[in-house]
Amino acid sequence: YGRPVPPEMDSGHPYDPFKLDIWQLGDGLREFKTTIASIDEILENFTNENANNRMNATEAFEKLESVVYSMAPSSLLIPFPDM
């Protein structure tokens, strides 16, 4: 049905299904950009072509948690554009 395929699935070698899940999540979020560069960098890693360099779910959670917890709550608010 035309869904993108993670690179490791075409390799013919065994792969880590959990890293594949991260790739699928990253592919779904590919167009999503925040106003927080460090979060965008983490999300970009989700689709790293090399699965060995791609973080796992625990690492992703911990990195995102660290970024969010280090920010003032008011900096996480994004105003709606005037319509």
N, C-alpha and C positions, 0 to 999 in steps of 0.2 A: 504494500500500500504506500510505498514511497517514503517511509520513515528513514532518516539518516542512520547509518550503521557505524558504531564505534570502530576505530581502526583495528583494534586487536581481534575483532570478530572475523576479519578478512585474512588474518595471518596464518590460520590453520594450526596455531599453537594453542595450548591451554591458556585460559585467561581467568582473571579474578572477577567473578560476577558482581562483587560489591563495588569494585572500581568501575565496572561497566554501568552500574546503577548511577554512580556519581556523574559519569559522562552523559547519560540520558537526561539527568536533571539539569546539568549544565547546558545541554543542547536546547532544552525547553526554555531555559532562562537566557539564552544567547542574546536576545534583543533587549533584555531588561538591563537598564543602567540606573544606578543610584546616583545620588549627589555626593557619595562618600567613596573616594578613590580606593581606599584599602578594602572595602567590601567588594568593589568591582574587580579588584585583583584576585581576591579569593574565588569569586564566581568564575573568573576567566580560567583559573587553574582546573576547574571541573572538566573542561574539554581539552586538557593537555593531550596531545597526540600520543605521548609516551605514557602508558598506564603506570609504569614504575614511578613516574614523576607526579602523578595525579594523587591528590590527597584522598584518604578514605573518609567515610562519614563521620567518624569520631574526630579526626583532625579538622575537618571542615567545620563541625559544630564548635569545637574549642576555639578555632581561629575567629569565627564569626562572633562567638560569645565574648571573646577578649576585646574585639574592636567595639562592639556595641556597649559593653560594660565600661569601657574607658571613656566613653563620650557622655557629655552632659545630656540629660533627657531632652532638653529644649532643642539640641542640635539634631535630634532624630526627627523632628517635625518638619514636614515639607509643606509650604503653603500652596493652596490651590491657586492656579492662575486666574486672573480676572477674566470673566466671560462677558 
